[in-house]
Each structure stands twice: as structure tokens, then as C-alpha cells.
Amino acid sequence: MGIFKGSCTFSRYYSPRSGVDPFEIDIEGALKRNAAPDIETAGESATVGWAAPSHLLDTDFTLEKVLHGDWLFLVMRTDRRTVPESLVNAYLQIELDAAAHAGKPLSRGARADLKDAIRADLL
């Protein structure tokens, strides 16, 4: 859902540069350079970028999509891939139970490595 169909939080900015025609600036190029990256490239660290106001996944900018009257509307999107800790712990417990049943309990370091491997597999 875009910002025109629901509630949103907004910030308004004023540019102190006077005498600049906004149509002389390469707005589309600047937006494309700072567009939100594809969600598939997101890792555990956050990625931030602009999206069109009509849809959160729309990063194909045109002036018709972002200019409404004298106003430039954009959405700042922050993406981060995470796995719930409870899910990681559930898979870890399965592996720990299997190791204990085999009579080979894991050391603290091996448990930490296993937990990291489980998290990487789930991402």
C-alpha cells in the first residue's frame, strides 16, 4: 500500500538555495542512484534507499510518480533480513538432542558454530 492509501509519518524539508529551478536538477538520476536496493541483496545489516510513494517495492522513478503539484513525494525504505531467535534455538535444540542421543555432546564453541550455521541456512 502506498502513502496515498493509508496513514504515514512524514518530514518536510526546505532547501535554502534560492533561485534554483528544480527541473534543472537531475532528480530522476539522483533518485535512481539512491534507490532502495533489491530485497534479495539485503543481509543482516540494514539497507536504506528511496522508493516511489505508490508502492514500497517500486524503485523505477519517473517525475510523474514522485511529483505531485509543487511537492516531491518519496518513501524511505529500510530492509533487513532477520531470523527470529526462537526459531534458531528450536533448530539448535534438535541438533543438540541428536548429538546427545548419539553420545557426543557438543562443546560451547561447537554449539556457537552450529548456531551460526543454522542462522546462515535460514537466511
Phi and psi in radians as a Rosetta constraint file:
Dihedral C 1 N 2 CA 2 C 2 CIRCULARHARMONIC -1.474 0.35
Dihedral N 2 CA 2 C 2 N 3 CIRCULARHARMONIC 3.068 0.35
Dihedral C 2 N 3 CA 3 C 3 CIRCULARHARMONIC -1.261 0.35
Dihedral N 3 CA 3 C 3 N 4 CIRCULARHARMONIC -0.251 0.35
Dihedral C 3 N 4 CA 4 C 4 CIRCULARHARMONIC -1.490 0.35
Dihedral N 4 CA 4 C 4 N 5 CIRCULARHARMONIC -0.072 0.35
Dihedral C 4 N 5 CA 5 C 5 CIRCULARHARMONIC -2.006 0.35
Dihedral N 5 CA 5 C 5 N 6 CIRCULARHARMONIC -0.053 0.35
Dihedral C 5 N 6 CA 6 C 6 CIRCULARHARMONIC -2.647 0.35
Dihedral N 6 CA 6 C 6 N 7 CIRCULARHARMONIC -2.887 0.35
Dihedral C 6 N 7 CA 7 C 7 CIRCULARHARMONIC -1.474 0.35
Dihedral N 7 CA 7 C 7 N 8 CIRCULARHARMONIC 2.754 0.35
Dihedral C 7 N 8 CA 8 C 8 CIRCULARHARMONIC -2.727 0.35
Dihedral N 8 CA 8 C 8 N 9 CIRCULARHARMONIC 2.800 0.35
Dihedral C 8 N 9 CA 9 C 9 CIRCULARHARMONIC -1.827 0.35
Dihedral N 9 CA 9 C 9 N 10 CIRCULARHARMONIC 2.401 0.35
Dihedral C 9 N 10 CA 10 C 10 CIRCULARHARMONIC -2.353 0.35
Dihedral N 10 CA 10 C 10 N 11 CIRCULARHARMONIC 2.779 0.35
Dihedral C 10 N 11 CA 11 C 11 CIRCULARHARMONIC -2.220 0.35
Dihedral N 11 CA 11 C 11 N 12 CIRCULARHARMONIC 2.487 0.35
Dihedral C 11 N 12 CA 12 C 12 CIRCULARHARMONIC -2.023 0.35
Dihedral N 12 CA 12 C 12 N 13 CIRCULARHARMONIC 2.318 0.35
Dihedral C 12 N 13 CA 13 C 13 CIRCULARHARMONIC -2.107 0.35
Dihedral N 13 CA 13 C 13 N 14 CIRCULARHARMONIC 2.589 0.35
Dihedral C 13 N 14 CA 14 C 14 CIRCULARHARMONIC -2.083 0.35
Dihedral N 14 CA 14 C 14 N 15 CIRCULARHARMONIC 2.296 0.35
Dihedral C 14 N 15 CA 15 C 15 CIRCULARHARMONIC -1.619 0.35
Dihedral N 15 CA 15 C 15 N 16 CIRCULARHARMONIC 2.125 0.35
Dihedral C 15 N 16 CA 16 C 16 CIRCULARHARMONIC -1.291 0.35
Dihedral N 16 CA 16 C 16 N 17 CIRCULARHARMONIC -0.151 0.35
Dihedral C 16 N 17 CA 17 C 17 CIRCULARHARMONIC -1.310 0.35
Dihedral N 17 CA 17 C 17 N 18 CIRCULARHARMONIC 2.038 0.35
Dihedral C 17 N 18 CA 18 C 18 CIRCULARHARMONIC -1.737 0.35
Dihedral N 18 CA 18 C 18 N 19 CIRCULARHARMONIC 2.750 0.35
Dihedral C 18 N 19 CA 19 C 19 CIRCULARHARMONIC 1.362 0.35
Dihedral N 19 CA 19 C 19 N 20 CIRCULARHARMONIC 0.212 0.35
Dihedral C 19 N 20 CA 20 C 20 CIRCULARHARMONIC -1.794 0.35
Dihedral N 20 CA 20 C 20 N 21 CIRCULARHARMONIC 2.184 0.35
Dihedral C 20 N 21 CA 21 C 21 CIRCULARHARMONIC -1.437 0.35
Dihedral N 21 CA 21 C 21 N 22 CIRCULARHARMONIC 2.059 0.35
Dihedral C 21 N 22 CA 22 C 22 CIRCULARHARMONIC -1.075 0.35
Dihedral N 22 CA 22 C 22 N 23 CIRCULARHARMONIC -0.361 0.35
Dihedral C 22 N 23 CA 23 C 23 CIRCULARHARMONIC -1.426 0.35
Dihedral N 23 CA 23 C 23 N 24 CIRCULARHARMONIC -0.151 0.35
Dihedral C 23 N 24 CA 24 C 24 CIRCULARHARMONIC -1.487 0.35
Dihedral N 24 CA 24 C 24 N 25 CIRCULARHARMONIC -0.260 0.35
Dihedral C 24 N 25 CA 25 C 25 CIRCULARHARMONIC -1.530 0.35
Dihedral N 25 CA 25 C 25 N 26 CIRCULARHARMONIC 2.494 0.35
Dihedral C 25 N 26 CA 26 C 26 CIRCULARHARMONIC -1.385 0.35
Dihedral N 26 CA 26 C 26 N 27 CIRCULARHARMONIC 1.333 0.35
Dihedral C 26 N 27 CA 27 C 27 CIRCULARHARMONIC -1.121 0.35
Dihedral N 27 CA 27 C 27 N 28 CIRCULARHARMONIC -0.807 0.35
Dihedral C 27 N 28 CA 28 C 28 CIRCULARHARMONIC -1.056 0.35
Dihedral N 28 CA 28 C 28 N 29 CIRCULARHARMONIC -0.750 0.35
Dihedral C 28 N 29 CA 29 C 29 CIRCULARHARMONIC -1.117 0.35
Dihedral N 29 CA 29 C 29 N 30 CIRCULARHARMONIC -0.735 0.35
Dihedral C 29 N 30 CA 30 C 30 CIRCULARHARMONIC -1.123 0.35
Dihedral N 30 CA 30 C 30 N 31 CIRCULARHARMONIC -0.701 0.35
Dihedral C 30 N 31 CA 31 C 31 CIRCULARHARMONIC -1.167 0.35
Dihedral N 31 CA 31 C 31 N 32 CIRCULARHARMONIC -0.712 0.35
Dihedral C 31 N 32 CA 32 C 32 CIRCULARHARMONIC -1.144 0.35
Dihedral N 32 CA 32 C 32 N 33 CIRCULARHARMONIC -0.623 0.35
Dihedral C 32 N 33 CA 33 C 33 CIRCULARHARMONIC -1.200 0.35
Dihedral N 33 CA 33 C 33 N 34 CIRCULARHARMONIC -0.485 0.35
Dihedral C 33 N 34 CA 34 C 34 CIRCULARHARMONIC -1.972 0.35
Dihedral N 34 CA 34 C 34 N 35 CIRCULARHARMONIC 0.406 0.35
Dihedral C 34 N 35 CA 35 C 35 CIRCULARHARMONIC -1.218 0.35
Dihedral N 35 CA 35 C 35 N 36 CIRCULARHARMONIC 2.674 0.35
Dihedral C 35 N 36 CA 36 C 36 CIRCULARHARMONIC -1.088 0.35
Dihedral N 36 CA 36 C 36 N 37 CIRCULARHARMONIC 2.305 0.35
Dihedral C 36 N 37 CA 37 C 37 CIRCULARHARMONIC -1.235 0.35
Dihedral N 37 CA 37 C 37 N 38 CIRCULARHARMONIC 2.854 0.35
Dihedral C 37 N 38 CA 38 C 38 CIRCULARHARMONIC -1.036 0.35
Dihedral N 38 CA 38 C 38 N 39 CIRCULARHARMONIC 2.426 0.35
Dihedral C 38 N 39 CA 39 C 39 CIRCULARHARMONIC -1.061 0.35
Dihedral N 39 CA 39 C 39 N 40 CIRCULARHARMONIC -0.470 0.35
Dihedral C 39 N 40 CA 40 C 40 CIRCULARHARMONIC -1.163 0.35
Dihedral N 40 CA 40 C 40 N 41 CIRCULARHARMONIC -0.394 0.35
Dihedral C 40 N 41 CA 41 C 41 CIRCULARHARMONIC -1.560 0.35
Dihedral N 41 CA 41 C 41 N 42 CIRCULARHARMONIC -0.129 0.35
Dihedral C 41 N 42 CA 42 C 42 CIRCULARHARMONIC -1.231 0.35
Dihedral N 42 CA 42 C 42 N 43 CIRCULARHARMONIC 2.446 0.35
Dihedral C 42 N 43 CA 43 C 43 CIRCULARHARMONIC -1.979 0.35
Dihedral N 43 CA 43 C 43 N 44 CIRCULARHARMONIC -2.717 0.35
Dihedral C 43 N 44 CA 44 C 44 CIRCULARHARMONIC -1.258 0.35
Dihedral N 44 CA 44 C 44 N 45 CIRCULARHARMONIC -0.412 0.35
Dihedral C 44 N 45 CA 45 C 45 CIRCULARHARMONIC -1.477 0.35
Dihedral N 45 CA 45 C 45 N 46 CIRCULARHARMONIC 2.662 0.35
Dihedral C 45 N 46 CA 46 C 46 CIRCULARHARMONIC -1.299 0.35
Dihedral N 46 CA 46 C 46 N 47 CIRCULARHARMONIC 2.501 0.35
Dihedral C 46 N 47 CA 47 C 47 CIRCULARHARMONIC -2.032 0.35
Dihedral N 47 CA 47 C 47 N 48 CIRCULARHARMONIC 2.450 0.35
Dihedral C 47 N 48 CA 48 C 48 CIRCULARHARMONIC -2.254 0.35
Dihedral N 48 CA 48 C 48 N 49 CIRCULARHARMONIC 2.448 0.35
Dihedral C 48 N 49 CA 49 C 49 CIRCULARHARMONIC -2.997 0.35
Dihedral N 49 CA 49 C 49 N 50 CIRCULARHARMONIC 3.054 0.35
Dihedral C 49 N 50 CA 50 C 50 CIRCULARHARMONIC -1.541 0.35
Dihedral N 50 CA 50 C 50 N 51 CIRCULARHARMONIC 2.614 0.35
Dihedral C 50 N 51 CA 51 C 51 CIRCULARHARMONIC -2.364 0.35
Dihedral N 51 CA 51 C 51 N 52 CIRCULARHARMONIC 2.797 0.35
Dihedral C 51 N 52 CA 52 C 52 CIRCULARHARMONIC -1.226 0.35
Dihedral N 52 CA 52 C 52 N 53 CIRCULARHARMONIC 2.621 0.35
Dihedral C 52 N 53 CA 53 C 53 CIRCULARHARMONIC -1.231 0.35
Dihedral N 53 CA 53 C 53 N 54 CIRCULARHARMONIC -0.319 0.35
Dihedral C 53 N 54 CA 54 C 54 CIRCULARHARMONIC -1.377 0.35
Dihedral N 54 CA 54 C 54 N 55 CIRCULARHARMONIC -0.449 0.35
Dihedral C 54 N 55 CA 55 C 55 CIRCULARHARMONIC -2.746 0.35
Dihedral N 55 CA 55 C 55 N 56 CIRCULARHARMONIC 2.357 0.35
Dihedral C 55 N 56 CA 56 C 56 CIRCULARHARMONIC -1.091 0.35
Dihedral N 56 CA 56 C 56 N 57 CIRCULARHARMONIC -0.443 0.35
Dihedral C 56 N 57 CA 57 C 57 CIRCULARHARMONIC -1.672 0.35
Dihedral N 57 CA 57 C 57 N 58 CIRCULARHARMONIC -0.038 0.35
Dihedral C 57 N 58 CA 58 C 58 CIRCULARHARMONIC -1.471 0.35
Dihedral N 58 CA 58 C 58 N 59 CIRCULARHARMONIC 1.903 0.35
Dihedral C 58 N 59 CA 59 C 59 CIRCULARHARMONIC -2.049 0.35
Dihedral N 59 CA 59 C 59 N 60 CIRCULARHARMONIC 0.290 0.35
Dihedral C 59 N 60 CA 60 C 60 CIRCULARHARMONIC -1.647 0.35
Dihedral N 60 CA 60 C 60 N 61 CIRCULARHARMONIC 1.604 0.35
Dihedral C 60 N 61 CA 61 C 61 CIRCULARHARMONIC -1.469 0.35
Dihedral N 61 CA 61 C 61 N 62 CIRCULARHARMONIC 2.362 0.35
Dihedral C 61 N 62 CA 62 C 62 CIRCULARHARMONIC -2.351 0.35
Dihedral N 62 CA 62 C 62 N 63 CIRCULARHARMONIC 2.730 0.35
Dihedral C 62 N 63 CA 63 C 63 CIRCULARHARMONIC -1.083 0.35
Dihedral N 63 CA 63 C 63 N 64 CIRCULARHARMONIC -0.542 0.35
Dihedral C 63 N 64 CA 64 C 64 CIRCULARHARMONIC -1.110 0.35
Dihedral N 64 CA 64 C 64 N 65 CIRCULARHARMONIC -0.529 0.35
Dihedral C 64 N 65 CA 65 C 65 CIRCULARHARMONIC -1.402 0.35
Dihedral N 65 CA 65 C 65 N 66 CIRCULARHARMONIC -0.554 0.35
Dihedral C 65 N 66 CA 66 C 66 CIRCULARHARMONIC -1.891 0.35
Dihedral N 66 CA 66 C 66 N 67 CIRCULARHARMONIC -0.362 0.35
Dihedral C 66 N 67 CA 67 C 67 CIRCULARHARMONIC -1.668 0.35
Dihedral N 67 CA 67 C 67 N 68 CIRCULARHARMONIC 2.180 0.35
Dihedral C 67 N 68 CA 68 C 68 CIRCULARHARMONIC -2.290 0.35
Dihedral N 68 CA 68 C 68 N 69 CIRCULARHARMONIC 1.822 0.35
Dihedral C 68 N 69 CA 69 C 69 CIRCULARHARMONIC 1.180 0.35
Dihedral N 69 CA 69 C 69 N 70 CIRCULARHARMONIC -2.252 0.35
Dihedral C 69 N 70 CA 70 C 70 CIRCULARHARMONIC -1.611 0.35
Dihedral N 70 CA 70 C 70 N 71 CIRCULARHARMONIC 0.120 0.35
Dihedral C 70 N 71 CA 71 C 71 CIRCULARHARMONIC -1.936 0.35
Dihedral N 71 CA 71 C 71 N 72 CIRCULARHARMONIC 2.500 0.35
Dihedral C 71 N 72 CA 72 C 72 CIRCULARHARMONIC -1.811 0.35
Dihedral N 72 CA 72 C 72 N 73 CIRCULARHARMONIC 2.045 0.35
Dihedral C 72 N 73 CA 73 C 73 CIRCULARHARMONIC -1.855 0.35
Dihedral N 73 CA 73 C 73 N 74 CIRCULARHARMONIC 2.272 0.35
Dihedral C 73 N 74 CA 74 C 74 CIRCULARHARMONIC -2.467 0.35
Dihedral N 74 CA 74 C 74 N 75 CIRCULARHARMONIC 2.815 0.35
Dihedral C 74 N 75 CA 75 C 75 CIRCULARHARMONIC -2.081 0.35
Dihedral N 75 CA 75 C 75 N 76 CIRCULARHARMONIC 2.255 0.35
Dihedral C 75 N 76 CA 76 C 76 CIRCULARHARMONIC -1.621 0.35
Dihedral N 76 CA 76 C 76 N 77 CIRCULARHARMONIC 2.096 0.35
Dihedral C 76 N 77 CA 77 C 77 CIRCULARHARMONIC -1.896 0.35
Dihedral N 77 CA 77 C 77 N 78 CIRCULARHARMONIC 2.319 0.35
Dihedral C 77 N 78 CA 78 C 78 CIRCULARHARMONIC -2.060 0.35
Dihedral N 78 CA 78 C 78 N 79 CIRCULARHARMONIC 2.132 0.35
Dihedral C 78 N 79 CA 79 C 79 CIRCULARHARMONIC -2.022 0.35
Dihedral N 79 CA 79 C 79 N 80 CIRCULARHARMONIC 2.470 0.35
Dihedral C 79 N 80 CA 80 C 80 CIRCULARHARMONIC -2.665 0.35
Dihedral N 80 CA 80 C 80 N 81 CIRCULARHARMONIC 2.320 0.35
Dihedral C 80 N 81 CA 81 C 81 CIRCULARHARMONIC -1.632 0.35
Dihedral N 81 CA 81 C 81 N 82 CIRCULARHARMONIC 2.209 0.35
Dihedral C 81 N 82 CA 82 C 82 CIRCULARHARMONIC -2.393 0.35
Dihedral N 82 CA 82 C 82 N 83 CIRCULARHARMONIC 2.730 0.35
Dihedral C 82 N 83 CA 83 C 83 CIRCULARHARMONIC -2.085 0.35
Dihedral N 83 CA 83 C 83 N 84 CIRCULARHARMONIC 2.266 0.35
Dihedral C 83 N 84 CA 84 C 84 CIRCULARHARMONIC -1.017 0.35
Dihedral N 84 CA 84 C 84 N 85 CIRCULARHARMONIC 2.349 0.35
Dihedral C 84 N 85 CA 85 C 85 CIRCULARHARMONIC -1.046 0.35
Dihedral N 85 CA 85 C 85 N 86 CIRCULARHARMONIC -0.588 0.35
Dihedral C 85 N 86 CA 86 C 86 CIRCULARHARMONIC -1.110 0.35
Dihedral N 86 CA 86 C 86 N 87 CIRCULARHARMONIC -0.608 0.35
Dihedral C 86 N 87 CA 87 C 87 CIRCULARHARMONIC -1.225 0.35
Dihedral N 87 CA 87 C 87 N 88 CIRCULARHARMONIC -0.737 0.35
Dihedral C 87 N 88 CA 88 C 88 CIRCULARHARMONIC -1.060 0.35
Dihedral N 88 CA 88 C 88 N 89 CIRCULARHARMONIC -0.785 0.35
Dihedral C 88 N 89 CA 89 C 89 CIRCULARHARMONIC -1.136 0.35
Dihedral N 89 CA 89 C 89 N 90 CIRCULARHARMONIC -0.596 0.35
Dihedral C 89 N 90 CA 90 C 90 CIRCULARHARMONIC -1.127 0.35
Dihedral N 90 CA 90 C 90 N 91 CIRCULARHARMONIC -0.803 0.35
Dihedral C 90 N 91 CA 91 C 91 CIRCULARHARMONIC -1.153 0.35
Dihedral N 91 CA 91 C 91 N 92 CIRCULARHARMONIC -0.653 0.35
Dihedral C 91 N 92 CA 92 C 92 CIRCULARHARMONIC -1.090 0.35
Dihedral N 92 CA 92 C 92 N 93 CIRCULARHARMONIC -0.737 0.35
Dihedral C 92 N 93 CA 93 C 93 CIRCULARHARMONIC -1.105 0.35
Dihedral N 93 CA 93 C 93 N 94 CIRCULARHARMONIC -0.645 0.35
Dihedral C 93 N 94 CA 94 C 94 CIRCULARHARMONIC -1.053 0.35
Dihedral N 94 CA 94 C 94 N 95 CIRCULARHARMONIC -0.793 0.35
Dihedral C 94 N 95 CA 95 C 95 CIRCULARHARMONIC -1.177 0.35
Dihedral N 95 CA 95 C 95 N 96 CIRCULARHARMONIC -0.685 0.35
Dihedral C 95 N 96 CA 96 C 96 CIRCULARHARMONIC -1.151 0.35
Dihedral N 96 CA 96 C 96 N 97 CIRCULARHARMONIC -0.701 0.35
Dihedral C 96 N 97 CA 97 C 97 CIRCULARHARMONIC -1.116 0.35
Dihedral N 97 CA 97 C 97 N 98 CIRCULARHARMONIC -0.711 0.35
Dihedral C 97 N 98 CA 98 C 98 CIRCULARHARMONIC -1.125 0.35
Dihedral N 98 CA 98 C 98 N 99 CIRCULARHARMONIC -0.714 0.35
Dihedral C 98 N 99 CA 99 C 99 CIRCULARHARMONIC -1.177 0.35
Dihedral N 99 CA 99 C 99 N 100 CIRCULARHARMONIC -0.707 0.35
Dihedral C 99 N 100 CA 100 C 100 CIRCULARHARMONIC -1.160 0.35
Dihedral N 100 CA 100 C 100 N 101 CIRCULARHARMONIC -0.672 0.35
Dihedral C 100 N 101 CA 101 C 101 CIRCULARHARMONIC -1.152 0.35
Dihedral N 101 CA 101 C 101 N 102 CIRCULARHARMONIC -0.557 0.35
Dihedral C 101 N 102 CA 102 C 102 CIRCULARHARMONIC -1.422 0.35
Dihedral N 102 CA 102 C 102 N 103 CIRCULARHARMONIC -0.070 0.35
Dihedral C 102 N 103 CA 103 C 103 CIRCULARHARMONIC 1.391 0.35
Dihedral N 103 CA 103 C 103 N 104 CIRCULARHARMONIC 0.351 0.35
Dihedral C 103 N 104 CA 104 C 104 CIRCULARHARMONIC -2.213 0.35
Dihedral N 104 CA 104 C 104 N 105 CIRCULARHARMONIC 1.333 0.35
Dihedral C 104 N 105 CA 105 C 105 CIRCULARHARMONIC -1.104 0.35
Dihedral N 105 CA 105 C 105 N 106 CIRCULARHARMONIC 2.555 0.35
Dihedral C 105 N 106 CA 106 C 106 CIRCULARHARMONIC -1.549 0.35
Dihedral N 106 CA 106 C 106 N 107 CIRCULARHARMONIC 2.539 0.35
Dihedral C 106 N 107 CA 107 C 107 CIRCULARHARMONIC -1.285 0.35
Dihedral N 107 CA 107 C 107 N 108 CIRCULARHARMONIC 2.959 0.35
Dihedral C 107 N 108 CA 108 C 108 CIRCULARHARMONIC -1.051 0.35
Dihedral N 108 CA 108 C 108 N 109 CIRCULARHARMONIC -0.757 0.35
Dihedral C 108 N 109 CA 109 C 109 CIRCULARHARMONIC -1.135 0.35
Dihedral N 109 CA 109 C 109 N 110 CIRCULARHARMONIC -0.706 0.35
Dihedral C 109 N 110 CA 110 C 110 CIRCULARHARMONIC -1.153 0.35
Dihedral N 110 CA 110 C 110 N 111 CIRCULARHARMONIC -0.643 0.35
Dihedral C 110 N 111 CA 111 C 111 CIRCULARHARMONIC -1.131 0.35
Dihedral N 111 CA 111 C 111 N 112 CIRCULARHARMONIC -0.730 0.35
Dihedral C 111 N 112 CA 112 C 112 CIRCULARHARMONIC -1.122 0.35
Dihedral N 112 CA 112 C 112 N 113 CIRCULARHARMONIC -0.734 0.35
Dihedral C 112 N 113 CA 113 C 113 CIRCULARHARMONIC -1.126 0.35
Dihedral N 113 CA 113 C 113 N 114 CIRCULARHARMONIC -0.709 0.35
Dihedral C 113 N 114 CA 114 C 114 CIRCULARHARMONIC -1.123 0.35
Dihedral N 114 CA 114 C 114 N 115 CIRCULARHARMONIC -0.717 0.35
Dihedral C 114 N 115 CA 115 C 115 CIRCULARHARMONIC -1.106 0.35
Dihedral N 115 CA 115 C 115 N 116 CIRCULARHARMONIC -0.731 0.35
Dihedral C 115 N 116 CA 116 C 116 CIRCULARHARMONIC -1.115 0.35
Dihedral N 116 CA 116 C 116 N 117 CIRCULARHARMONIC -0.698 0.35
Dihedral C 116 N 117 CA 117 C 117 CIRCULARHARMONIC -1.154 0.35
Dihedral N 117 CA 117 C 117 N 118 CIRCULARHARMONIC -0.702 0.35
Dihedral C 117 N 118 CA 118 C 118 CIRCULARHARMONIC -1.104 0.35
Dihedral N 118 CA 118 C 118 N 119 CIRCULARHARMONIC -0.787 0.35
Dihedral C 118 N 119 CA 119 C 119 CIRCULARHARMONIC -1.067 0.35
Dihedral N 119 CA 119 C 119 N 120 CIRCULARHARMONIC -0.749 0.35
Dihedral C 119 N 120 CA 120 C 120 CIRCULARHARMONIC -1.124 0.35
Dihedral N 120 CA 120 C 120 N 121 CIRCULARHARMONIC -0.686 0.35
Dihedral C 120 N 121 CA 121 C 121 CIRCULARHARMONIC -1.137 0.35
Dihedral N 121 CA 121 C 121 N 122 CIRCULARHARMONIC -0.671 0.35
Dihedral C 121 N 122 CA 122 C 122 CIRCULARHARMONIC -1.302 0.35
Dihedral N 122 CA 122 C 122 N 123 CIRCULARHARMONIC -0.458 0.35
